[in-house]
Amino acid sequence: RPISQPGPKYPPAAQRAGATATVQVEFTVGTDGSITSARVVSSDATRQFQRDFEREALNAVKRWRFQPIGQATTSRRTISFEQ
């Protein structure tokens, strides 16, 4: 169960350009509830802003915290950047 899931920061240049994106991230929750690893699985961002959106999605996921669990678990979530 999530304890804290802060949202991503919108990349400023992408926001000024009106760009939107969805980024799918796979992450592993460790037994203490922290994120032990995270990676981008897919992204529909335009090439110009793809790295920015992916970086901010990963930064957000790495800050997430869950209740401690008995065994590490891997999951996927889609993060949307919309104005």
Sequence and secondary structure as in RCSB ss.txt:
>XXXX:A:sequence
RPISQPGPKYPPAAQRAGATATVQVEFTVGTDGSITSARVVSSDATRQFQRDFEREALNAVKRWRFQPIGQATTS
RRTISFEQ
>XXXX:A:secstr
 EEE       HHHHHHT  EEEEEEEEE TTSBEEEEEEEEE   TTTHHHHHHHHHHHHHH EE   SS EEE
EEEEEE  
